[in-house]
Every structure is written in C-alpha cells, then in structure tokens.
Amino acid sequence: MAQPTPVTGAVRLVYLALGWLFFGLGILGAFLPVLPTTPFMILSLWAFSNSSERLRSWLYTHHIFGPSLQRWQEHRVIPARAKMASIGAMSASFAYLMFFSDLAWPWLLATGGLMAYGAFYILTKPSRV
C-alpha cells in the first residue's frame, strides 16, 4: 500500500482532528443502527494516513476494525451484509422522503438519483475476496 507523504504543521493537525472525528463517528455507528461504522473508519484511516503513520498502522491492524479496512484497502470488498444494510437504509430513507416529507419533486428526483448512484457503486464492489 503506497503511503502519501505526511504533511506537517497546521494541515497535519487538521488531518489528525478529522481522523479522530471519523473514528469517533465510527464507534458511535457500532452502537447506532442509523450510522455506518466502516465508511467512517475508512475515512479515519485516510486522515491518519495523511497525518500519523503510527495511528494509521494502529487502526489498520486493529483487532476489530483492521480486517474490514484491510479488505477494503487491498480488494475494495464490501461484505454482502453491509451492502444489504446500506441499500435498505437508502430505500427506507427515500420512502420516508417520498411519503412523509413535503420535499419538492426536483429535490426528490435529485436525492433519488444520488441514492441510486450510491447503490450502484456499492453493488458493483465484490462481496468477498
């Protein structure tokens, strides 16, 4: 895995702060069904990769989060269970917007299009190595 050149100074601190923010959101996602864990851990890994090799290595080899991050980093794998949860959450969110909000139809169409693109991206990734 090619490592980016670490940055210094204030930019490094921004990446560190983002890394910890994404990590914290990922931890919350482990307990809250509406918040995903893995995408935030992937973002955390990216931020740590730009700021701290020690933290990047710690997260990449973490006994809980490391295996899914390694599968993503090396093979772009999204497990079938995660795919089903993502597509289900997007579908439920869109249904809610359609039936229980007064969102104008152009915004509904745009939202549906973005969700469809996200679903397409998720479904085109392998489910296992």
PEVEN-V741877 format. One record per residue. N is the residue number from 1. RES is the residue in one letter. PHI is phi in whole degrees, -180 to 180 (* if undefined). Layout:
# PEVEN-V741877
n: <N/N>
res: <RES/RES>
phi: <PHI/PHI>
This chain:
# PEVEN-V741877
n: <1/2/3/4/5/6/7/8/9/10/11/12/13/14/15/16/17/18/19/20/21/22/23/24/25/26/27/28/29/30/31/32/33/34/35/36/37/38/39/40/41/42/43/44/45/46/47/48/49/50/51/52/53/54/55/56/57/58/59/60/61/62/63/64/65/66/67/68/69/70/71/72/73/74/75/76/77/78/79/80/81/82/83/84/85/86/87/88/89/90/91/92/93/94/95/96/97/98/99/100/101/102/103/104/105/106/107/108/109/110/111/112/113/114/115/116/117/118/119/120/121/122/123/124/125/126/127/128/129>
res: <M/A/Q/P/T/P/V/T/G/A/V/R/L/V/Y/L/A/L/G/W/L/F/F/G/L/G/I/L/G/A/F/L/P/V/L/P/T/T/P/F/M/I/L/S/L/W/A/F/S/N/S/S/E/R/L/R/S/W/L/Y/T/H/H/I/F/G/P/S/L/Q/R/W/Q/E/H/R/V/I/P/A/R/A/K/M/A/S/I/G/A/M/S/A/S/F/A/Y/L/M/F/F/S/D/L/A/W/P/W/L/L/A/T/G/G/L/M/A/Y/G/A/F/Y/I/L/T/K/P/S/R/V>
phi: <*/-73/-97/-70/-68/-61/-94/-127/70/-64/-64/-62/-65/-64/-63/-61/-63/-63/-58/-70/-62/-64/-62/-62/-66/-64/-62/-59/-64/-69/-112/-108/-66/-90/-116/-76/-94/-60/-58/-70/-69/-64/-65/-63/-61/-61/-65/-66/-63/-93/-136/-151/-62/-63/-70/-60/-64/-59/-70/-65/-107/-58/-66/-97/-90/-58/-57/-70/-66/-66/-62/-68/-63/-90/-133/56/-89/-121/-57/-57/-62/-68/-63/-62/-64/-65/-65/-63/-66/-64/-63/-63/-64/-68/-61/-60/-61/-67/-99/-123/-125/-105/-65/-63/-59/-63/-71/-62/-64/-64/-63/-61/-64/-65/-66/-64/-63/-62/-64/-60/-60/-62/-72/-88/-88/-65/-92/-156/-72>
